[in-house]
Structure formats: structure tokens, C-alpha cells
Amino acid sequence: MVTDPARDVGEGDDVRVDGTPVGVETREVWAVNKPVGVVSTAREPGKHSAVVELVDSAARLYPVGRLDADSTGLLLLTNDGELANRLTHPRYEVPKTYRAELRRPPSEGDLERLRRGVELDDGPTAPAEVSRFGEREVEIVLREGRNRQVRRMVEAVGNEVAALRRVRFGSIELGELAAGEARRLADDEIARLWKDVGP
């Protein structure tokens, strides 16, 4: 009987609980199309649903980063703590792509200010890739992940986000995944995510 929680266990060790062998949990990564009203937490005691409830898996999954309850789109879930840490750590600068519908058409000057970076209450933002996708829709690619960053950046140039959707996280695209649906990433997609965070 082992009672020390710090006891190291190697792959060759025979570990059992009540006589039943215990193995290493298989690493899983899921892509979820988060709908409005679902929160980016593992468990939600309040009135909102938690994003992990959208995934049919017995693994203990946790969101990689966050999306506001009123934002939609691609959210990754995993039980691989090292991968999650690298994907969200500012040092690795993993790009996240958002489509934002604005309250009013932005001027070219507004878009250029967003590209250069704007001053927020917690300091200046890094430069962003910004493209126009319609009269009031823009695509913004960020390599940092501050709280409600896209919404705050748009407000800093005198506009407001009416709807916000993440369409890409690193090399993984939302694609045709329907709102509220989830799919488990294939091994080659997970390998691409590891390439996104470098060696």
C-alpha cells in the first residue's frame, strides 16, 4: 500500500487499485464549437452550461484558454496539461483567429490602429493581423490572449463588437463543425499543434 502522494511511478510499474490495474490515461484533444451562453470552464455550478458537457468523453478534460459566454466558435479541450500550457503561454505566440461583426463599419484608419496595436488599461497590445471581410465584419489574428481582448481593442478605436467567433486556434480550424458539436482531434492534428508551439 502506497500512501505517499509524491511517489514516482514509471511505465514498468504495476499499479493497482483494489486489485484492478491502473494505466496511463490516454491523451485526448477535442475541438468544440462553443455556442453563446456556454462557459469556458470544466465545471459550472451556476445557470450556464460548461463547455466540457458538450464532449462525449470519460477523460477529465479542461479548456485550453477561454471564450466569453457571449462569444462563440472554436475552443480546444484536453487532458494534456503540457500541451494546454504551451498553447496558452504568451512565449509561444500561438495565433488565434477571430471573426468580429462590428456595430458600425470600421474606417481604414480604425483597422490600421488595430494592426499597430492599441492602448488598453493593462498596457499596449501587440500588433495584430486585421482584414476586412464585409462592411461590418473583420478578421483579427492575435498572438496574445488577454481577457476580452478583441472586444476591448475594438472599443479602443470607438466601435463595439456585436458578435464574436473564434475560427482558428493555431493550425486547427473550426471548419464546418456545427454549434454545440465536438470532435476528437486525430493524431496528425495533435502533432501539428505540437509543431505550433515549437520544440
Secondary structure, DSSP 4 states (H G I P E B T S, - for coil): ----TT----TT---EETTEE--PPPP-EEEEEEPTTEESSS---SSSEEGGGGS--SS--EEES---TT-EEEEEEES-HHHHHHHH-GGG---EEEEEEESSPPPHHHHHHHHH--EETTEEPPP-EEEE-SSSEEEEEESS--TTHHHHHHHHTT--EEEEEEEEETTEE-TTPPTT-EEEPPHHHHHHHHHHT--
